[in-house]
Amino acid sequence: MARVGVPVIDMQKAEALEEEIVKAFEEWGCFRMVNHGVPPQLMAEMKTVVASLFDLPEEIQSRDTYTKHGMGYTRQGLTNPFHESFGIRNISSSDDFCGNLDVSTHQRYTKKNFYTNNGF
């Protein structure tokens, strides 16, 4: 069967949700989530904040360090040319992450609002 598009998972459908997610990951490695309750404006603001963090100079991004593998800033390289990331723990951290990257008051507010709005 040919793949048509990235699977869409509707979070308001309670039945078979787990199976749909597993299948999407097995077949695609990703999925698009809808009806998750995050306001579109907040999603757009968070995307802008995240994009601005990835636009920072590497010497500033590299201040995001953590001793566990994959938890701090990971830059693109030969082994991961299409991947760059900040660790997932950063969404919930307060001053360490924001202070290390010189995050603005608006960026801090958006990050905190996104964090609390998603039940983290």
N, C-alpha and C positions, 0 to 999 in steps of 0.2 A: 504494500500500500504506500503510495507516494505521500510525502509530507507536504501539507498545504501551507501551514503557518505555525508560528509558535503557539503552543497550547495556552488557552485562557482559562484560568481557575476563578470561579465565582465564589467568593468567600461567604456569600449568603446562602449557598446551597450546602446544607449540612450532610446530606446523603452522599456517600462515596467520595467525599472530599480527600481523604487520605489516599485512596487508590488512584485518584486523578493526579495528585501531586507526585506520587511515586512513579506513575507511568510517564508523566511529563519529564521528570528527571532522567528516567531510564532511556527515553527516546530522544530527548532534546538536550537535556542538561540544564534546562531553564524553563520558566513559564512566565506568563503575564498574569498578575493578580488584579481582579476587579472587585468592586463592592467591599473594600476593606475598611472603610470608614474614615480614612485620612482625607481631610478636605483638599480638593485640587489646588487651592491657593497655597496651602502649606507644603504640598508636594513640590510645587514649582519653586517656592522659596528655598526649600531644602536642596533641590537640584542646583540652584544658583550658588548656594553656600558651598556645596561639595565641589562644584566646578572651580570655584575660586580657590579652594584649598589645593586642588591639583594644579592650578596655575601658579602657585607659589614657587619661588626658586628652590631648587633641590636642597640647598644648604639649610633652608628653613624647614622644609618637609622632613628632612633627616633628624630634626630635633624630636620627632615623635618616635621614641625608642621604647622598647619593652623587651624583657629578657626571654619571653616565650616566642618561639618561632612563629612568624605570621601575625604577630599581634601589634607590631609597630608599623611604621611606614615601609612599604616594599616598593622599590623602584623598578621600572622596566629594565630589562637586561637581555643578555643572550639566551638565558634559560626561560625567560618569560617576557618576550617582546611585545605582547599585547595585553599585559597585565600590570597594573599599578594600583596599590591599595594602602589605605590606612586600616589599622586593626579594628575589628568590630567592637572591642571594648571601648573605643573612643566615643561612641555614641552616648554612652552613659557616664563617662568621666566628666569631671567638672573643670577645675582650674588647671590641672596638669596639661591636658591636651590643648586646651584653649590658650593657656599661657605660653606654652612652648612654641606654638605656631602664631602667636600674636593675633589671635582671632578677635575681630571687632565685637562691639557690644551687640550689634544687630545679628551677627553670625552666631554668637553665644545664645541669644534669645531664640533664634530660629531652631538651632540644634536642640535646645532644652524643650521647646514647644513640640518639636517632632518626636522627641524621646518620650515625653509624657503623654502625647496624644496617641501613641502606638502601644501603650501599656508596658513599656520596657521597665 
